[in-house]
Amino acid sequence: MCETVSYAAQPANFPLIEQQLARLTEPSQKVEYINRLLPNTNDWPALDKAQLLHYLASAQQANKAFEPAYQSYSTIIDILSETQHSALLIQSYLDRSSLVYYQTNDDKKYCPDRLTALELARQ
């Protein structure tokens, strides 16, 4: 008898996710893999969902999909800003700032995120 596995009911299994991501060589493959996981994350804790989105943002950035990467980092910031401050929130501000730096080289655009990250780190 065949069984259907429901991934939505399972908690985040980051060792398995990281193992799968390590097997994929192209950033586009990583983006595709993570995008298949995202619909099943509604019941995940905020930090777990944010971690998966961080993997996605990194893969999008490596794939030179800068606007989607920016949106992913922004979503992480939105998710984690409503919870206890975490290292991932600080890292997401820094990563989003770096992305803006690469695109614009305009300190008025990328420095606000760096300053926010610094304030959070000091807390």
C-alpha positions in Angstrom: 0.0 0.0 0.0 1.4 3.4 -1.0 1.5 6.1 1.7 1.5 9.9 1.1 3.9 11.8 3.2 2.7 15.2 4.4 5.6 17.6 4.6 3.5 20.4 6.2 3.0 18.4 9.4 6.7 17.8 9.8 9.0 20.2 11.6 12.0 21.9 9.8 14.7 19.3 9.2 17.6 21.6 8.6 20.3 18.9 8.5 18.4 17.2 5.6 17.7 20.5 3.9 21.3 21.5 4.1 22.4 18.1 2.8 20.1 18.5 -0.2 21.3 22.0 -0.8 24.9 20.8 -0.7 24.2 18.3 -3.4 22.8 20.9 -5.8 25.6 22.7 -7.7 23.6 25.5 -9.5 22.0 28.4 -7.6 18.9 28.0 -9.8 18.5 24.4 -8.6 18.7 25.6 -5.0 16.1 28.3 -5.6 13.8 25.7 -7.2 14.3 23.2 -4.3 13.6 25.8 -1.6 10.6 27.2 -3.5 9.1 23.7 -3.4 9.5 23.6 0.4 8.1 27.0 1.1 4.4 26.2 0.8 4.8 23.7 3.5 6.2 26.1 6.1 3.1 27.8 7.3 3.2 25.9 10.7 6.9 26.3 11.2 8.3 28.5 13.9 9.2 32.0 12.7 12.9 31.4 13.1 12.8 28.2 11.1 10.9 29.8 8.2 13.3 32.8 8.3 16.2 30.4 8.1 14.8 28.7 5.0 14.2 32.1 3.5 17.8 33.0 4.2 18.9 30.0 2.2 16.6 31.1 -0.6 17.9 34.7 -0.5 21.5 33.5 -0.7 20.7 31.2 -3.6 18.8 34.0 -5.4 21.7 36.4 -4.9 24.1 33.8 -6.2 21.8 33.4 -9.2 21.9 37.2 -9.8 18.2 37.5 -9.0 18.8 40.6 -7.0 15.2 41.9 -6.6 13.8 38.5 -5.4 16.8 38.2 -3.0 16.1 41.7 -1.7 12.4 40.7 -1.2 13.5 37.5 0.6 15.8 39.4 3.0 13.0 41.9 3.6 10.5 39.1 4.4 13.0 37.6 6.9 13.3 41.0 8.5 9.6 41.4 8.7 9.2 37.9 10.2 11.9 38.3 12.8 11.3 41.9 13.7 8.2 40.8 15.5 10.0 38.2 17.5 13.0 38.2 19.8 16.1 39.7 18.1 18.3 37.0 16.7 21.6 36.7 15.0 19.7 35.8 11.8 17.8 39.1 11.9 21.1 41.0 12.2 22.7 38.9 9.4 19.7 39.6 7.2 20.0 43.3 7.6 23.7 43.1 6.8 23.1 40.8 3.8 20.3 43.1 2.4 22.7 46.1 2.9 25.4 44.3 1.0 23.0 43.5 -1.8 22.0 47.2 -2.1 25.7 48.1 -2.0 26.5 45.8 -4.9 23.6 47.2 -6.9 23.9 50.9 -6.1 27.2 51.7 -4.3 25.2 54.5 -2.7 25.8 54.8 1.0 22.5 56.6 1.6 20.7 53.5 0.4 22.8 50.7 2.1 23.9 52.3 5.4 20.5 52.4 7.1 20.4 48.6 7.2 23.9 48.5 8.5 23.1 51.0 11.2 20.0 49.0 12.2 22.1 45.8 12.4 24.6 47.6 14.6 21.9 48.8 16.9 20.4 45.3 17.2 23.8 43.7 17.8 24.5 46.2 20.6 21.2 45.2 22.3 
